[in-house]
């Protein structure tokens, strides 16, 4: 089973790769992505979701379709949507949601 750390590493690698492939990018602030955080809070949002924090920006996305529920990441939201569309990402996030829901019930 994937962990939140695995998902954070996956998203970080994806964003850096996407930006390095862009022909019009002169420099990438890789350090900005060192503190990417991915988590879920089933006590705050009932709808299955995942939360992403990049630097000081934070957004909540629906697990079903990656539509934004709350917050904002600026231009990085497009990277999150593309990352979500990769094979296996939604499945791993769904597994994490199931685990988070189970932990909530156990409390």
N, CA, C and O atoms as a GROMACS GRO file, in nm:
protein
  428
    1UNK      N    1   0.084  -0.119   0.000
    1UNK     CA    2   0.000   0.000   0.000
    1UNK      C    3   0.088   0.125   0.000
    1UNK      O    4   0.192   0.131   0.066
    2UNK      N    5   0.045   0.223  -0.074
    2UNK     CA    6   0.117   0.350  -0.082
    2UNK      C    7   0.101   0.428   0.048
    2UNK      O    8   0.006   0.407   0.123
    3UNK      N    9   0.195   0.515   0.074
    3UNK     CA   10   0.188   0.603   0.189
    3UNK      C   11   0.175   0.746   0.141
    3UNK      O   12   0.192   0.775   0.022
    4UNK      N   13   0.142   0.836   0.233
    4UNK     CA   14   0.136   0.977   0.196
    4UNK      C   15   0.273   1.026   0.149
    4UNK      O   16   0.282   1.107   0.057
    5UNK      N   17   0.378   0.977   0.211
    5UNK     CA   18   0.514   1.014   0.170
    5UNK      C   19   0.540   0.971   0.025
    5UNK      O   20   0.599   1.046  -0.052
    6UNK      N   21   0.495   0.850  -0.012
    6UNK     CA   22   0.508   0.805  -0.151
    6UNK      C   23   0.437   0.900  -0.247
    6UNK      O   24   0.489   0.932  -0.353
    7UNK      N   25   0.319   0.943  -0.208
    7UNK     CA   26   0.241   1.033  -0.294
    7UNK      C   27   0.308   1.170  -0.304
    7UNK      O   28   0.310   1.232  -0.410
    8UNK      N   29   0.364   1.217  -0.192
    8UNK     CA   30   0.436   1.345  -0.194
    8UNK      C   31   0.557   1.338  -0.287
    8UNK      O   32   0.581   1.429  -0.366
    9UNK      N   33   0.633   1.230  -0.276
    9UNK     CA   34   0.750   1.212  -0.362
    9UNK      C   35   0.710   1.202  -0.509
    9UNK      O   36   0.776   1.258  -0.596
   10UNK      N   37   0.601   1.130  -0.535
   10UNK     CA   38   0.551   1.114  -0.671
   10UNK      C   39   0.511   1.249  -0.731
   10UNK      O   40   0.548   1.281  -0.844
   11UNK      N   41   0.436   1.329  -0.655
   11UNK     CA   42   0.393   1.460  -0.702
   11UNK      C   43   0.512   1.553  -0.723
   11UNK      O   44   0.520   1.623  -0.823
   12UNK      N   45   0.605   1.553  -0.628
   12UNK     CA   46   0.724   1.638  -0.640
   12UNK      C   47   0.802   1.603  -0.767
   12UNK      O   48   0.837   1.692  -0.845
   13UNK      N   49   0.828   1.476  -0.788
   13UNK     CA   50   0.902   1.433  -0.908
   13UNK      C   51   0.828   1.471  -1.035
   13UNK      O   52   0.888   1.516  -1.133
   14UNK      N   53   0.695   1.454  -1.033
   14UNK     CA   54   0.615   1.486  -1.150
   14UNK      C   55   0.622   1.635  -1.183
   14UNK      O   56   0.643   1.672  -1.298
   15UNK      N   57   0.604   1.720  -1.084
   15UNK     CA   58   0.607   1.866  -1.108
   15UNK      C   59   0.744   1.910  -1.159
   15UNK      O   60   0.752   1.988  -1.254
   16UNK      N   61   0.850   1.860  -1.099
   16UNK     CA   62   0.985   1.899  -1.142
   16UNK      C   63   1.010   1.852  -1.285
   16UNK      O   64   1.066   1.926  -1.366
   17UNK      N   65   0.968   1.729  -1.316
   17UNK     CA   66   0.985   1.676  -1.452
   17UNK      C   67   0.906   1.758  -1.554
   17UNK      O   68   0.956   1.791  -1.660
   18UNK      N   69   0.782   1.790  -1.520
   18UNK     CA   70   0.698   1.868  -1.610
   18UNK      C   71   0.759   2.006  -1.638
   18UNK      O   72   0.757   2.053  -1.751
   19UNK      N   73   0.813   2.068  -1.535
   19UNK     CA   74   0.871   2.201  -1.554
   19UNK      C   75   1.004   2.194  -1.628
   19UNK      O   76   1.036   2.285  -1.705
   20UNK      N   77   1.081   2.091  -1.606
   20UNK     CA   78   1.210   2.081  -1.675
   20UNK      C   79   1.190   2.048  -1.823
   20UNK      O   80   1.278   2.077  -1.904
   21UNK      N   81   1.076   1.989  -1.857
   21UNK     CA   82   1.047   1.957  -1.998
   21UNK      C   83   0.995   2.078  -2.075
   21UNK      O   84   0.996   2.078  -2.198
   22UNK      N   85   0.950   2.179  -2.004
   22UNK     CA   86   0.895   2.298  -2.071
   22UNK      C   87   1.007   2.377  -2.137
   22UNK      O   88   1.108   2.409  -2.073
   23UNK      N   89   0.989   2.409  -2.264
   23UNK     CA   90   1.095   2.477  -2.339
   23UNK      C   91   1.112   2.623  -2.301
   23UNK      O   92   1.216   2.681  -2.329
   24UNK      N   93   1.012   2.682  -2.239
   24UNK     CA   94   1.021   2.824  -2.207
   24UNK      C   95   1.058   2.853  -2.062
   24UNK      O   96   1.055   2.968  -2.019
   25UNK      N   97   1.091   2.750  -1.986
   25UNK     CA   98   1.126   2.770  -1.845
   25UNK      C   99   1.277   2.791  -1.834
   25UNK      O  100   1.356   2.708  -1.880
   26UNK      N  101   1.316   2.901  -1.774
   26UNK     CA  102   1.459   2.930  -1.758
   26UNK      C  103   1.515   2.869  -1.631
   26UNK      O  104   1.626   2.814  -1.631
   27UNK      N  105   1.439   2.878  -1.526
   27UNK     CA  106   1.486   2.822  -1.400
   27UNK      C  107   1.368   2.768  -1.321
   27UNK      O  108   1.257   2.823  -1.325
   28UNK      N  109   1.394   2.662  -1.249
   28UNK     CA  110   1.291   2.600  -1.167
   28UNK      C  111   1.334   2.614  -1.022
   28UNK      O  112   1.449   2.586  -0.988
   29UNK      N  113   1.244   2.656  -0.938
   29UNK     CA  114   1.273   2.666  -0.795
   29UNK      C  115   1.243   2.531  -0.730
   29UNK      O  116   1.137   2.512  -0.669
   30UNK      N  117   1.336   2.437  -0.744
   30UNK     CA  118   1.317   2.302  -0.693
   30UNK      C  119   1.296   2.302  -0.542
   30UNK      O  120   1.220   2.220  -0.491
   31UNK      N  121   1.362   2.391  -0.472
   31UNK     CA  122   1.350   2.397  -0.326
   31UNK      C  123   1.205   2.422  -0.283
   31UNK      O  124   1.164   2.381  -0.175
   32UNK      N  125   1.128   2.490  -0.368
   32UNK     CA  126   0.988   2.519  -0.338
   32UNK      C  127   0.909   2.389  -0.319
   32UNK      O  128   0.811   2.386  -0.245
   33UNK      N  129   0.953   2.284  -0.386
   33UNK     CA  130   0.880   2.157  -0.384
   33UNK      C  131   0.934   2.058  -0.282
   33UNK      O  132   0.885   1.945  -0.274
   34UNK      N  133   1.032   2.097  -0.204
   34UNK     CA  134   1.088   2.007  -0.102
   34UNK      C  135   0.989   1.979   0.011
   34UNK      O  136   0.999   1.877   0.079
   35UNK      N  137   0.896   2.070   0.031
   35UNK     CA  138   0.802   2.054   0.142
   35UNK      C  139   0.660   2.028   0.097
   35UNK      O  140   0.565   2.066   0.166
   36UNK      N  141   0.643   1.963  -0.019
   36UNK     CA  142   0.508   1.926  -0.063
   36UNK      C  143   0.448   1.834   0.042
   36UNK      O  144   0.513   1.743   0.092
   37UNK      N  145   0.323   1.859   0.073
   37UNK     CA  146   0.252   1.777   0.172
   37UNK      C  147   0.121   1.730   0.110
   37UNK      O  148   0.047   1.808   0.051
   38UNK      N  149   0.094   1.600   0.124
   38UNK     CA  150  -0.031   1.540   0.078
   38UNK      C  151  -0.094   1.470   0.198
   38UNK      O  152  -0.027   1.392   0.266
   39UNK      N  153  -0.221   1.497   0.225
   39UNK     CA  154  -0.289   1.431   0.336
   39UNK      C  155  -0.440   1.438   0.316
   39UNK      O  156  -0.488   1.497   0.219
   40UNK      N  157  -0.512   1.379   0.408
   40UNK     CA  158  -0.659   1.378   0.406
   40UNK      C  159  -0.708   1.407   0.547
   40UNK      O  160  -0.641   1.374   0.645
   41UNK      N  161  -0.824   1.469   0.557
   41UNK     CA  162  -0.881   1.501   0.688
   41UNK      C  163  -1.030   1.465   0.688
   41UNK      O  164  -1.115   1.552   0.671
   42UNK      N  165  -1.061   1.335   0.710
   42UNK     CA  166  -1.202   1.294   0.707
   42UNK      C  167  -1.286   1.354   0.819
   42UNK      O  168  -1.409   1.344   0.814
   43UNK      N  169  -1.225   1.416   0.918
   43UNK     CA  170  -1.304   1.480   1.023
   43UNK      C  171  -1.351   1.619   0.979
   43UNK      O  172  -1.451   1.670   1.030
   44UNK      N  173  -1.281   1.679   0.885
   44UNK     CA  174  -1.316   1.814   0.839
   44UNK      C  175  -1.401   1.813   0.712
   44UNK      O  176  -1.493   1.893   0.698
   45UNK      N  177  -1.369   1.720   0.621
   45UNK     CA  178  -1.442   1.709   0.494
   45UNK      C  179  -1.500   1.568   0.486
   45UNK      O  180  -1.426   1.470   0.494
   46UNK      N  181  -1.631   1.557   0.469
   46UNK     CA  182  -1.696   1.427   0.461
   46UNK      C  183  -1.672   1.363   0.324
   46UNK      O  184  -1.650   1.243   0.314
   47UNK      N  185  -1.676   1.446   0.221
   47UNK     CA  186  -1.654   1.396   0.085
   47UNK      C  187  -1.512   1.340   0.071
   47UNK      O  188  -1.418   1.402   0.120
   48UNK      N  189  -1.496   1.225   0.007
   48UNK     CA  190  -1.359   1.174  -0.016
   48UNK      C  191  -1.275   1.279  -0.088
   48UNK      O  192  -1.317   1.334  -0.190
   49UNK      N  193  -1.158   1.306  -0.036
   49UNK     CA  194  -1.075   1.417  -0.085
   49UNK      C  195  -0.928   1.390  -0.056
   49UNK      O  196  -0.893   1.293   0.012
   50UNK      N  197  -0.844   1.477  -0.109
   50UNK     CA  198  -0.704   1.482  -0.070
   50UNK      C  199  -0.664   1.628  -0.067
   50UNK      O  200  -0.716   1.711  -0.142
   51UNK      N  201  -0.570   1.659   0.022
   51UNK     CA  202  -0.526   1.797   0.042
   51UNK      C  203  -0.380   1.805   0.001
   51UNK      O  204  -0.299   1.717   0.033
   52UNK      N  205  -0.347   1.911  -0.070
   52UNK     CA  206  -0.209   1.932  -0.113
   52UNK      C  207  -0.164   2.070  -0.068
   52UNK      O  208  -0.233   2.169  -0.089
   53UNK      N  209  -0.046   2.073  -0.007
   53UNK     CA  210   0.016   2.201   0.030
   53UNK      C  211   0.149   2.211  -0.044
   53UNK      O  212   0.233   2.121  -0.037
   54UNK      N  213   0.167   2.321  -0.114
   54UNK     CA  214   0.293   2.352  -0.181
   54UNK      C  215   0.333   2.490  -0.132
   54UNK      O  216   0.263   2.589  -0.155
   55UNK      N  217   0.447   2.496  -0.064
   55UNK     CA  218   0.494   2.620  -0.004
   55UNK      C  219   0.387   2.671   0.093
   55UNK      O  220   0.355   2.602   0.189
   56UNK      N  221   0.332   2.790   0.069
   56UNK     CA  222   0.230   2.843   0.160
   56UNK      C  223   0.089   2.827   0.105
   56UNK      O  224  -0.007   2.867   0.170
   57UNK      N  225   0.076   2.768  -0.014
   57UNK     CA  226  -0.056   2.748  -0.076
   57UNK      C  227  -0.110   2.610  -0.044
   57UNK      O  228  -0.036   2.513  -0.030
   58UNK      N  229  -0.242   2.602  -0.032
   58UNK     CA  230  -0.306   2.476   0.002
   58UNK      C  231  -0.440   2.466  -0.069
   58UNK      O  232  -0.513   2.565  -0.081
   59UNK      N  233  -0.472   2.344  -0.116
   59UNK     CA  234  -0.600   2.323  -0.182
   59UNK      C  235  -0.652   2.183  -0.149
   59UNK      O  236  -0.574   2.090  -0.126
   60UNK      N  237  -0.784   2.171  -0.147
   60UNK     CA  238  -0.853   2.045  -0.123
   60UNK      C  239  -0.917   2.003  -0.254
   60UNK      O  240  -0.987   2.082  -0.318
   61UNK      N  241  -0.894   1.877  -0.295
   61UNK     CA  242  -0.945   1.825  -0.420
   61UNK      C  243  -1.034   1.704  -0.394
   61UNK      O  244  -1.007   1.624  -0.305
   62UNK      N  245  -1.142   1.692  -0.474
   62UNK     CA  246  -1.231   1.576  -0.464
   62UNK      C  247  -1.158   1.453  -0.517
   62UNK      O  248  -1.094   1.459  -0.622
   63UNK      N  249  -1.167   1.344  -0.445
   63UNK     CA  250  -1.101   1.221  -0.485
   63UNK      C  251  -1.163   1.162  -0.612
   63UNK      O  252  -1.094   1.098  -0.691
   64UNK      N  253  -1.291   1.184  -0.631
   64UNK     CA  254  -1.361   1.124  -0.746
   64UNK      C  255  -1.312   1.177  -0.880
   64UNK      O  256  -1.299   1.101  -0.976
   65UNK      N  257  -1.285   1.309  -0.887
   65UNK     CA  258  -1.254   1.369  -1.018
   65UNK      C  259  -1.148   1.479  -1.014
   65UNK      O  260  -1.122   1.543  -1.115
   66UNK      N  261  -1.090   1.501  -0.901
   66UNK     CA  262  -0.984   1.602  -0.882
   66UNK      C  263  -1.036   1.745  -0.895
   66UNK      O  264  -0.957   1.837  -0.916
   67UNK      N  265  -1.167   1.765  -0.884
   67UNK     CA  266  -1.220   1.902  -0.883
   67UNK      C  267  -1.184   1.967  -0.750
   67UNK      O  268  -1.187   1.903  -0.645
   68UNK      N  269  -1.151   2.095  -0.757
   68UNK     CA  270  -1.112   2.167  -0.637
   68UNK      C  271  -1.234   2.193  -0.549
   68UNK      O  272  -1.336   2.242  -0.596
   69UNK      N  273  -1.221   2.160  -0.420
   69UNK     CA  274  -1.327   2.183  -0.323
   69UNK      C  275  -1.303   2.315  -0.249
   69UNK      O  276  -1.397   2.389  -0.221
   70UNK      N  277  -1.176   2.343  -0.218
   70UNK     CA  278  -1.144   2.459  -0.136
   70UNK      C  279  -0.999   2.498  -0.160
   70UNK      O  280  -0.917   2.414  -0.198
   71UNK      N  281  -0.966   2.625  -0.138
   71UNK     CA  282  -0.829   2.672  -0.145
   71UNK      C  283  -0.781   2.693  -0.287
   71UNK      O  284  -0.860   2.704  -0.380
   72UNK      N  285  -0.648   2.698  -0.301
   72UNK     CA  286  -0.589   2.719  -0.432
   72UNK      C  287  -0.438   2.704  -0.431
   72UNK      O  288  -0.372   2.737  -0.332
   73UNK      N  289  -0.384   2.655  -0.542
   73UNK     CA  290  -0.239   2.638  -0.555
   73UNK      C  291  -0.181   2.725  -0.666
   73UNK      O  292  -0.063   2.712  -0.699
   74UNK      N  293  -0.262   2.812  -0.723
   74UNK     CA  294  -0.213   2.893  -0.833
   74UNK      C  295  -0.184   2.807  -0.956
   74UNK      O  296  -0.256   2.710  -0.982
   75UNK      N  297  -0.080   2.840  -1.029
   75UNK     CA  298  -0.052   2.770  -1.153
   75UNK      C  299  -0.016   2.623  -1.132
   75UNK      O  300  -0.022   2.544  -1.227
   76UNK      N  301   0.022   2.585  -1.012
   76UNK     CA  302   0.057   2.445  -0.986
   76UNK      C  303  -0.064   2.352  -0.985
   76UNK      O  304  -0.048   2.230  -0.989
   77UNK      N  305  -0.184   2.407  -0.980
   77UNK     CA  306  -0.303   2.323  -0.985
   77UNK      C  307  -0.307   2.239  -1.112
   77UNK      O  308  -0.354   2.125  -1.110
   78UNK      N  309  -0.260   2.294  -1.221
   78UNK     CA  310  -0.261   2.218  -1.346
   78UNK      C  311  -0.170   2.096  -1.337
   78UNK      O  312  -0.199   1.992  -1.396
   79UNK      N  313  -0.059   2.109  -1.263
   79UNK     CA  314   0.029   1.993  -1.244
   79UNK      C  315  -0.038   1.887  -1.159
   79UNK      O  316  -0.024   1.767  -1.186
   80UNK      N  317  -0.112   1.930  -1.057
   80UNK     CA  318  -0.183   1.835  -0.971
   80UNK      C  319  -0.286   1.759  -1.054
   80UNK      O  320  -0.299   1.637  -1.040
   81UNK      N  321  -0.359   1.828  -1.140
   81UNK     CA  322  -0.459   1.762  -1.225
   81UNK      C  323  -0.396   1.663  -1.320
   81UNK      O  324  -0.449   1.554  -1.341
   82UNK      N  325  -0.283   1.699  -1.379
   82UNK     CA  326  -0.213   1.606  -1.470
   82UNK      C  327  -0.158   1.487  -1.393
   82UNK      O  328  -0.165   1.374  -1.441
   83UNK      N  329  -0.103   1.511  -1.274
   83UNK     CA  330  -0.050   1.403  -1.189
   83UNK      C  331  -0.162   1.308  -1.150
   83UNK      O  332  -0.144   1.186  -1.154
   84UNK      N  333  -0.276   1.362  -1.110
   84UNK     CA  334  -0.391   1.282  -1.071
   84UNK      C  335  -0.435   1.189  -1.186
   84UNK      O  336  -0.481   1.078  -1.161
   85UNK      N  337  -0.420   1.234  -1.308
   85UNK     CA  338  -0.459   1.156  -1.425
   85UNK      C  339  -0.364   1.043  -1.462
   85UNK      O  340  -0.396   0.962  -1.548
   86UNK      N  341  -0.249   1.038  -1.396
   86UNK     CA  342  -0.153   0.930  -1.425
   86UNK      C  343  -0.206   0.796  -1.373
   86UNK      O  344  -0.282   0.792  -1.276
   87UNK      N  345  -0.165   0.690  -1.437
   87UNK     CA  346  -0.208   0.556  -1.400
   87UNK      C  347  -0.169   0.527  -1.254
   87UNK      O  348  -0.053   0.543  -1.216
   88UNK      N  349  -0.265   0.483  -1.177
   88UNK     CA  350  -0.241   0.439  -1.040
   88UNK      C  351  -0.254   0.545  -0.932
   88UNK      O  352  -0.272   0.511  -0.815
   89UNK      N  353  -0.246   0.673  -0.968
   89UNK     CA  354  -0.250   0.778  -0.866
   89UNK      C  355  -0.385   0.779  -0.795
   89UNK      O  356  -0.390   0.780  -0.672
   90UNK      N  357  -0.494   0.778  -0.871
   90UNK     CA  358  -0.628   0.780  -0.808
   90UNK      C  359  -0.648   0.656  -0.722
   90UNK      O  360  -0.704   0.664  -0.613
   91UNK      N  361  -0.602   0.540  -0.771
   91UNK     CA  362  -0.618   0.416  -0.694
   91UNK      C  363  -0.542   0.422  -0.562
   91UNK      O  364  -0.594   0.379  -0.459
   92UNK      N  365  -0.421   0.476  -0.564
   92UNK     CA  366  -0.342   0.486  -0.441
   92UNK      C  367  -0.407   0.584  -0.343
   92UNK      O  368  -0.411   0.559  -0.223
   93UNK      N  369  -0.457   0.696  -0.396
   93UNK     CA  370  -0.524   0.794  -0.310
   93UNK      C  371  -0.652   0.733  -0.250
   93UNK      O  372  -0.684   0.760  -0.134
   94UNK      N  373  -0.722   0.653  -0.328
   94UNK     CA  374  -0.844   0.588  -0.279
   94UNK      C  375  -0.810   0.491  -0.166
   94UNK      O  376  -0.884   0.483  -0.067
   95UNK      N  377  -0.700   0.417  -0.180
   95UNK     CA  378  -0.656   0.327  -0.072
   95UNK      C  379  -0.626   0.406   0.055
   95UNK      O  380  -0.663   0.366   0.166
   96UNK      N  381  -0.557   0.519   0.038
   96UNK     CA  382  -0.525   0.603   0.154
   96UNK      C  383  -0.652   0.658   0.219
   96UNK      O  384  -0.659   0.668   0.341
   97UNK      N  385  -0.752   0.694   0.137
   97UNK     CA  386  -0.878   0.743   0.191
   97UNK      C  387  -0.945   0.634   0.275
   97UNK      O  388  -0.993   0.661   0.385
   98UNK      N  389  -0.948   0.512   0.223
   98UNK     CA  390  -1.009   0.401   0.296
   98UNK      C  391  -0.941   0.381   0.430
   98UNK      O  392  -1.006   0.355   0.531
   99UNK      N  393  -0.810   0.392   0.430
   99UNK     CA  394  -0.732   0.376   0.553
   99UNK      C  395  -0.762   0.491   0.649
   99UNK      O  396  -0.778   0.469   0.769
  100UNK      N  397  -0.771   0.612   0.598
  100UNK     CA  398  -0.801   0.730   0.682
  100UNK      C  399  -0.941   0.719   0.742
  100UNK      O  400  -0.962   0.754   0.858
  101UNK      N  401  -1.036   0.672   0.662
  101UNK     CA  402  -1.172   0.653   0.712
  101UNK      C  403  -1.176   0.548   0.822
  101UNK      O  404  -1.245   0.565   0.923
  102UNK      N  405  -1.102   0.439   0.802
  102UNK     CA  406  -1.096   0.331   0.903
  102UNK      C  407  -1.035   0.384   1.033
  102UNK      O  408  -1.085   0.355   1.142
  103UNK      N  409  -0.929   0.463   1.021
  103UNK     CA  410  -0.865   0.519   1.141
  103UNK      C  411  -0.959   0.615   1.213
  103UNK      O  412  -0.958   0.621   1.336
  104UNK      N  413  -1.041   0.688   1.139
  104UNK     CA  414  -1.137   0.778   1.200
  104UNK      C  415  -1.241   0.699   1.282
  104UNK      O  416  -1.278   0.739   1.392
  105UNK      N  417  -1.286   0.586   1.224
  105UNK     CA  418  -1.385   0.504   1.294
  105UNK      C  419  -1.328   0.438   1.417
  105UNK      O  420  -1.401   0.414   1.514
  106UNK      N  421  -1.199   0.408   1.416
  106UNK     CA  422  -1.134   0.340   1.529
  106UNK      C  423  -1.116   0.432   1.650
  106UNK      O  424  -1.091   0.384   1.761
  107UNK      N  425  -1.128   0.562   1.629
  107UNK     CA  426  -1.104   0.657   1.739
  107UNK      C  427  -1.220   0.664   1.833
  107UNK      O  428  -1.215   0.739   1.931
   0.00000   0.00000   0.00000
